């Protein structure tokens, strides 16, 4: 699955053809493939009944149907996807950046749960108590290239609309695809001064695989005044990364897949890589067929092989910032202290200069 913009950046290609549509006219495709923007306050595609725990007719559980819907939402052709199974529970050195379904279920009344899927799927089913925010609301709409952080005022409005104000409020973010949307949103919140945020490992699939309840309808929360306090220690910009690459400092990790490395966005990107970078594609950080992280020992072995240890500074980049976000949380869970994400990604670094003129580095 590619994550591409719904609001088209200046160097992005036309969006791909849509997947087949469902009975109600909604597009059965993952976040990032929409032809038009879908933001948190957009109108829902169709009316939804009164909120409540989902049950099938006659009082029977609706979980089998929900698992089919989740498989469909994972992308075109998802009807052949197997039913999700609970991912293994691992012990992480710094587990406060991840949440397991059983951990969340025990604390669901005291944490803020945010579903960053598109609005239609959220209204049809979500974790009880969850509120909605489309993950691309945390992406800058007017940047030269796609994937950059939204500005401070936009972040403050977004996170304030979710009722996040107290630093002691634990926020748990999830999606219903491969974890990139949730991790990108959670990383944005961390950067904006709220590191008390967790990603639900395995997302909605892990929750439903344990036969936990779902709700439907709108989530309601009182807005708050959010104070945006950027944490520059989790971000690296293009010019700083260029100097780091020239000086061979730290470990620069390219998380693009082979297909993403070959992506040109209709000629707006050139081929290549950041000098000195090493490869560890983002799908290989997760378990096969499950949107949850691999075992800590497996990840450590891969990281040691590319020269990354907890005492090194790691710089992550992908085709876009969303690709590098799950590895950011994986490294934090492994107790890597200095992890920085390049939110411009190859979409910025590899921009074709004929199409996009980036400002020079001083």
C-alpha positions as CSV (number, residue, x, y, z in Angstrom):
1,X,0.0,0.0,0.0
2,X,1.3,3.5,-0.9
3,X,0.4,6.4,1.3
4,X,-0.1,9.4,-1.0
5,X,-1.6,12.8,-0.5
6,X,-5.3,13.6,-0.7
7,X,-4.4,17.3,-0.9
8,X,-1.9,17.2,-3.8
9,X,1.5,18.8,-3.2
10,X,3.1,20.8,-6.0
11,X,5.5,17.9,-7.0
12,X,3.0,15.1,-6.6
13,X,1.4,13.1,-9.5
14,X,-2.3,12.8,-10.2
15,X,-3.9,10.4,-7.7
16,X,-4.3,6.8,-8.8
17,X,-7.7,5.4,-10.0
18,X,-10.0,4.6,-7.2
19,X,-10.7,1.1,-5.9
20,X,-14.2,-0.3,-6.4
21,X,-16.9,1.3,-4.3
22,X,-19.0,-0.2,-1.6
23,X,-22.8,-0.5,-1.5
24,X,-23.2,2.9,0.0
25,X,-20.9,4.6,-2.5
26,X,-17.9,4.8,-0.1
27,X,-14.5,4.1,-1.5
28,X,-13.1,0.8,-0.3
29,X,-9.5,2.1,-0.2
30,X,-7.0,3.0,2.5
31,X,-6.1,6.5,3.7
32,X,-4.1,8.5,1.2
33,X,-5.8,7.3,-2.0
34,X,-8.8,9.6,-1.9
35,X,-9.3,12.0,-4.8
36,X,-10.6,14.7,-2.5
37,X,-9.5,15.8,1.0
38,X,-11.3,14.2,3.9
39,X,-10.7,16.1,7.1
40,X,-12.0,15.7,10.6
41,X,-14.9,18.0,10.1
42,X,-16.0,16.7,6.7
43,X,-19.5,15.5,6.3
44,X,-19.9,11.7,6.6
45,X,-20.6,9.8,3.4
46,X,-23.9,8.4,4.7
47,X,-26.0,8.6,7.9
48,X,-25.0,6.5,10.8
49,X,-27.3,5.3,13.6
50,X,-27.1,6.0,17.2
51,X,-23.8,5.3,18.9
52,X,-23.4,1.9,20.6
53,X,-21.7,-1.4,20.7
54,X,-22.0,-3.1,17.4
55,X,-24.2,-6.3,17.4
56,X,-25.5,-8.3,14.5
57,X,-29.2,-9.0,14.1
58,X,-30.6,-11.2,16.8
59,X,-28.0,-10.1,19.3
60,X,-25.2,-12.1,17.8
61,X,-21.6,-10.8,17.7
62,X,-20.8,-8.7,14.6
63,X,-17.1,-9.5,14.8
64,X,-17.0,-11.9,11.7
65,X,-18.5,-9.1,9.6
66,X,-16.2,-6.5,11.1
67,X,-13.1,-8.6,10.3
68,X,-14.2,-8.7,6.7
69,X,-14.7,-5.0,6.6
70,X,-11.3,-4.4,8.1
71,X,-9.7,-6.7,5.5
72,X,-11.5,-4.7,2.7
73,X,-10.3,-1.4,4.2
74,X,-6.7,-2.7,4.1
75,X,-6.8,-2.0,0.3
76,X,-8.2,-3.2,-3.0
77,X,-8.5,-6.9,-3.3
78,X,-8.6,-7.2,0.5
79,X,-11.4,-9.8,0.4
80,X,-8.7,-12.5,0.2
81,X,-6.9,-11.3,3.3
82,X,-6.9,-13.8,6.2
83,X,-8.7,-12.9,9.4
84,X,-6.4,-11.1,11.9
85,X,-4.9,-13.0,14.8
86,X,-3.6,-11.5,18.0
87,X,0.0,-10.5,17.6
88,X,2.5,-11.9,20.2
89,X,3.0,-9.9,23.3
90,X,6.7,-8.8,23.7
91,X,8.6,-7.1,26.4
92,X,10.1,-3.8,25.3
93,X,12.8,-1.9,27.1
94,X,10.8,1.4,26.8
95,X,7.3,0.2,26.4
96,X,5.6,3.5,27.3
97,X,5.5,4.4,23.5
98,X,3.4,1.4,22.6
99,X,0.0,0.1,23.8
100,X,-1.3,-3.5,23.7
101,X,-5.1,-4.2,23.5
102,X,-5.2,-5.6,27.0
103,X,-3.3,-2.6,28.4
104,X,-5.7,-0.2,26.6
105,X,-8.8,-2.1,27.6
106,X,-7.8,-1.8,31.3
107,X,-7.3,1.9,31.1
108,X,-9.8,3.0,28.4
109,X,-11.7,5.3,30.7
110,X,-8.6,7.3,31.6
111,X,-6.8,7.7,28.3
112,X,-7.6,9.6,25.1
113,X,-8.0,7.2,22.2
114,X,-7.7,8.7,18.7
115,X,-8.7,6.9,15.5
116,X,-6.9,8.4,12.5
117,X,-8.7,6.5,9.8
118,X,-11.0,8.2,7.3
119,X,-14.3,9.4,8.7
120,X,-16.6,6.9,7.1
121,X,-14.9,3.8,8.5
122,X,-14.6,5.5,11.9
123,X,-18.4,6.2,12.1
124,X,-19.1,2.6,11.2
125,X,-16.9,1.1,13.8
126,X,-14.2,2.2,16.3
127,X,-12.8,1.4,19.7
128,X,-15.3,2.5,22.4
129,X,-14.5,6.0,23.6
130,X,-12.4,6.9,20.6
131,X,-12.5,10.2,18.9
132,X,-11.7,10.9,15.2
133,X,-8.9,12.9,13.6
134,X,-7.9,12.2,10.0
135,X,-4.1,11.6,10.1
136,X,-3.4,13.9,7.2
137,X,-4.7,16.8,9.2
138,X,-1.3,16.9,10.8
139,X,0.4,17.3,7.4
140,X,1.1,20.8,5.9
141,X,-1.2,21.4,3.0
142,X,0.8,24.2,1.4
143,X,4.3,22.8,1.5
144,X,6.4,22.5,-1.6
145,X,6.5,18.7,-1.0
146,X,4.2,16.3,0.6
147,X,4.6,15.0,4.1
148,X,5.9,18.0,6.0
149,X,4.6,18.8,9.4
150,X,1.7,21.2,9.7
151,X,2.5,24.5,11.1
152,X,2.3,25.4,14.8
153,X,-1.1,27.1,14.7
154,X,-2.6,24.3,12.7
155,X,-1.2,21.7,15.2
156,X,-2.6,23.6,18.1
157,X,-6.0,23.8,16.6
158,X,-6.0,20.1,15.7
159,X,-4.8,18.8,19.0
160,X,-6.9,21.2,21.0
161,X,-10.0,20.0,19.1
162,X,-9.2,16.6,20.5
163,X,-9.3,17.9,24.0
164,X,-5.6,17.4,24.6
165,X,-4.2,20.0,27.0
166,X,-2.9,18.4,30.1
167,X,0.6,16.9,29.7
168,X,-0.5,14.0,32.0
169,X,-3.2,12.9,29.5
170,X,-2.0,9.7,27.8
171,X,-3.0,9.6,24.1
172,X,-3.3,6.3,22.3
173,X,-3.4,6.5,18.5
174,X,-4.5,3.7,16.1
175,X,-5.4,3.1,12.5
176,X,-6.9,0.2,10.6
177,X,-4.2,-0.4,8.0
178,X,-0.5,-0.9,8.4
179,X,0.3,1.5,11.3
180,X,1.9,4.2,9.3
181,X,-1.0,6.7,9.7
182,X,-1.2,6.2,13.4
183,X,2.6,6.5,13.9
184,X,2.8,9.6,11.8
185,X,0.0,11.3,13.7
186,X,1.5,10.2,17.1
187,X,4.9,11.5,16.0
188,X,3.4,14.8,15.1
189,X,1.9,15.0,18.6
190,X,5.2,14.2,20.2
191,X,7.0,16.9,18.1
192,X,4.3,19.4,19.2
193,X,5.2,18.9,22.8
194,X,3.2,15.9,24.0
195,X,5.4,12.9,24.2
196,X,2.9,11.2,26.4
197,X,1.5,9.3,23.4
198,X,1.4,5.7,22.4
199,X,0.7,3.8,19.2
200,X,-1.6,0.8,19.5
201,X,0.6,-2.0,18.3
202,X,-1.3,-3.9,15.6
203,X,-4.0,-1.2,15.4
204,X,-7.7,-2.0,15.1
205,X,-6.9,-5.4,13.8
206,X,-5.2,-6.4,17.0
207,X,-8.1,-5.1,19.0
208,X,-10.7,-7.0,17.0
209,X,-8.6,-10.1,16.9
210,X,-9.1,-10.4,20.6
211,X,-12.9,-10.1,20.2
212,X,-13.0,-6.8,22.0
213,X,-16.1,-4.6,21.6
214,X,-16.6,-1.9,19.0
215,X,-18.7,1.2,19.0
216,X,-20.1,3.3,16.2
217,X,-21.2,6.9,15.6
218,X,-19.5,10.2,16.5
219,X,-17.0,10.5,19.3
220,X,-17.6,13.7,21.3
221,X,-15.0,15.5,23.4
222,X,-14.8,19.0,24.8
223,X,-12.1,21.1,23.0
224,X,-9.2,22.4,24.9
225,X,-6.5,25.1,24.5
226,X,-3.4,23.2,23.3
227,X,0.0,24.9,23.7
228,X,2.3,23.9,20.9
229,X,5.9,23.4,22.2
230,X,8.0,21.9,19.4
231,X,10.5,19.2,20.4
232,X,13.2,19.7,17.8
233,X,15.1,16.6,19.1
234,X,12.8,14.3,17.1
235,X,13.0,16.1,13.8
236,X,15.8,16.7,11.3
237,X,15.6,19.1,8.4
238,X,17.0,18.8,4.9
239,X,19.9,21.1,5.3
240,X,20.9,19.7,8.7
241,X,20.7,16.2,7.3
242,X,22.9,17.2,4.3
243,X,25.6,18.4,6.7
244,X,25.2,15.2,8.8
245,X,25.6,13.1,5.7
246,X,28.7,15.0,4.6
247,X,30.3,14.6,8.0
248,X,29.3,10.9,8.3
249,X,27.7,11.4,11.7
250,X,25.1,9.0,13.1
251,X,23.2,6.4,11.1
252,X,20.9,7.5,8.3
253,X,18.3,4.8,7.6
254,X,16.4,4.6,4.3
255,X,13.1,2.8,5.0
256,X,11.9,2.9,1.4
257,X,10.8,-0.3,-0.3
258,X,12.3,-1.3,-3.7
259,X,9.0,0.0,-5.3
260,X,9.3,3.3,-3.4
261,X,12.9,3.7,-4.4
262,X,11.8,3.3,-8.1
263,X,8.8,5.7,-7.6
264,X,9.1,8.9,-9.7
265,X,5.6,10.4,-9.2
266,X,5.3,11.0,-12.9
267,X,8.7,12.6,-13.3
268,X,8.6,14.8,-10.2
269,X,11.1,12.7,-8.3
270,X,14.6,11.5,-9.3
271,X,16.2,8.2,-8.4
272,X,18.8,7.9,-5.7
273,X,19.4,7.9,-2.0
274,X,20.8,10.2,0.7
275,X,24.6,9.7,0.7
276,X,25.8,7.3,3.3
277,X,22.4,5.9,4.1
278,X,21.7,2.3,4.9
279,X,18.6,0.3,4.1
280,X,15.9,-1.2,6.3
281,X,12.6,-1.0,4.5
282,X,9.6,-0.1,6.7
283,X,7.6,-3.3,6.0
284,X,10.4,-5.4,7.5
285,X,10.0,-3.7,10.9
286,X,6.6,-5.5,11.2
287,X,5.5,-9.0,11.5
288,X,4.6,-10.8,8.3
289,X,0.9,-10.3,7.6
290,X,0.3,-8.5,10.9
291,X,0.4,-4.7,11.4
292,X,2.5,-5.1,14.6
293,X,6.2,-4.7,15.3
294,X,8.6,-7.7,15.0
295,X,10.1,-9.2,18.2
296,X,12.6,-6.8,19.9
297,X,15.5,-9.3,19.4
298,X,14.8,-9.6,15.7
299,X,14.8,-5.8,15.3
300,X,18.0,-5.4,17.4
301,X,19.8,-8.0,15.2
302,X,18.9,-6.1,12.0
303,X,19.8,-2.8,13.5
304,X,23.2,-4.0,14.7
305,X,23.9,-5.3,11.2
306,X,23.4,-1.8,9.8
307,X,25.5,-0.1,12.6
308,X,22.6,1.2,14.7
309,X,22.8,0.8,18.5
310,X,21.0,2.6,21.3
311,X,24.0,4.9,21.8
312,X,24.0,6.1,18.2
313,X,21.9,8.9,16.7
314,X,19.5,7.5,14.0
315,X,18.0,9.6,11.3
316,X,15.0,8.0,9.5
317,X,13.6,8.9,6.0
318,X,11.2,7.3,3.7
319,X,9.4,8.2,0.5
320,X,7.2,10.4,2.8
321,X,7.3,11.0,6.5
322,X,4.6,8.4,7.1
323,X,6.9,5.6,6.1
324,X,9.5,6.5,8.7
325,X,7.1,6.9,11.6
326,X,6.6,3.3,12.6
327,X,10.4,2.7,12.8
328,X,10.6,5.9,14.9
329,X,8.4,4.3,17.5
330,X,10.1,0.9,17.2
331,X,13.5,2.5,18.0
332,X,12.0,4.4,20.9
333,X,10.5,1.2,22.3
334,X,14.0,-0.3,22.0
335,X,15.3,2.5,24.2
336,X,17.1,4.4,21.4
337,X,17.5,7.9,22.9
338,X,18.4,9.9,19.8
339,X,16.0,9.2,17.0
340,X,15.2,11.9,14.5
341,X,12.7,11.8,11.6
342,X,13.2,13.6,8.3
343,X,9.7,14.7,7.5
344,X,10.6,15.9,4.0
345,X,11.7,12.4,3.1
346,X,12.7,11.5,-0.5
347,X,9.7,13.5,-1.6
348,X,11.7,16.6,-0.7
349,X,15.3,15.4,-1.0
350,X,14.7,13.7,-4.4
351,X,12.5,16.4,-5.9
352,X,13.3,16.9,-9.5
353,X,14.8,20.4,-9.7
354,X,13.2,21.0,-13.1
355,X,9.8,20.7,-11.3
356,X,10.4,21.9,-7.8
357,X,12.9,24.6,-6.8
358,X,13.8,24.0,-3.1
359,X,15.4,26.9,-1.2
360,X,19.2,26.7,-0.9
361,X,20.9,25.6,2.3
362,X,22.8,28.5,4.0
